[in-house]
Amino acid sequence: MFSEKNLIYILTSLEVIEKLFIYTKEFKNAHDFWLENNQMNFNASSNLLLVIGEETQKIEHDLKNKFSEIRWQAIADLRNRLAHDYRGADPDILWQILTSELVSLKEVLIKMLNEIIINKKILNYALNSEYYKHLDYLKYLT
């Protein structure tokens, strides 16, 4: 079993994924997504992808190694690109990530929860907070 410190990184990443699903659900392609709302959805989504990159870097390496189907280094590289080269954020690449990669990452993050020591009190507190309000599907763990 892995440390409970991984819990907050996983929960935050899952919450971010749920928000990304909300922010992108009404769009059919990268161009519309990029232009809509004066690029608000695009900019918010870019920032949230950066958060995923930051949070997943904090997950224990041995735990991530158990789930090698995820390209963890690519997630970290995207985070660095978004943080340091804002103008270089390609809407087509981000759209592909948002529409094709997040579902498998979500599945793996949920599986990771079964690999860590979970303090039920902390988990229950988190899942009942406003911050993690999109993670009701994890209440079975409490």
N, C-alpha and C positions, 0 to 999 in steps of 0.2 A: 504494500500500500504506500501511496505517496502522501506527502505533507498536505495538511489542510490549507496551507498558504496558497496553494494552487486554486482553491475554491473561488476567491474573489476575482482572479484573472479570467477564469473560465466563465463565471457568471457575467462579468462585465462584457466579455466578448460575445456571449450569447445575447445579452440585451442589445448590444450594438447591432448585431445581425438582424434582430427583430425590427429595430428602427430602420435599418437599411431596406428591409422588405417593405415597410410602410412608405418610405420616401421614394421608392422606385416603382411601386405597383401600378401606377396609372400610365406608365410610359411603355411605348412599344419598341423604341430604338434609341441609340446613343445620341443622335442629333437632337431629338425632341427633349430628351432628358437633360442634355447640356444647356439648351436654350431656355427651358421653362422657368418661370418665376425669377427672371433676372439671374439665372444660374444658382439660385438658392438651394435647390435640391441637390444639384451637382456638388456645390461647395460643401454642404452639410455631409453628403455621402463621402466625399473625399476625406473630410476630417474624421469621420467615423472609421473609414478604412485605416487611417493612420492610427487610431486608437486600437484597433484589432492588432495591428503590427506591434504596437507598444506592449499591449497586455500579453500577447502570446509569446513574446520574447522572455517574459518573466516566468512562464511555466517551466517547471523542471525539465532539463534536457532529456533525462532518462524516460520521463513520462511521454514527452513528444516523440522520442525514438520508438516507443511502442506503437505509434500511429504514423508510420513512415509514408502512408499514402497521401498525407498532406505535405505540401512543399513549404515547410516552415521557413526556410531561408528566403524563399520568394516572397513570403508575407512580410518578413523583416525588410527585405530590399524595397518592397513597395512602400512601406512606412517611411523609409529613408528618402525615397524619391519624392513622395508627397510632402515631406517636411522641408526638403532642401531645394526642390525644383518645382515650385507651384505651377509655373507656366508650362512645364513639361508634362503635366497630367493629361494624358491622351484620353478623351472621352470614350473612344471606341474600346480601348483596353479596359478602362474602369467599368464600362457597361458590361463587357464580357465577364469580368470578375464578379460584378454584382448579380448578374443573371445566371451564371454557370458555376461559380466556385463556392458560393456561400452555403448552399444546401449541404454539400459534403462536409464542409468545415463545421457547420452546426451539428451534424450527426456525430462527428468525431468528438467534438467538445462535450456532447452529452454522454458519450461512451466514457470519456475521461473521468466524469464524475463518479463512475463505478470503480475507479482505480485510486481514488484519494480518500483519505480519512476525512469524514465530514462531521463537523460539530453541528448536530441537528438544531441546536438553539440559534446558532449564528445563521445557518441556512434559513431557518424559519423567519428570523428577523429580516434577513435580506429580501426574501421572496414576498414579504408583506410590506416592504418599503415602496415608496413611489418610484424610486430609481430603477428598480427591477420589475416594474409592473407588467411587462410583457412576457414574463417567464412563468406564468401560471402552470404551464405544462410540467414544471419540475416539482410541483407540490407533492407528488407521490414520494419524493425523497425525504420529506419531513416527518 
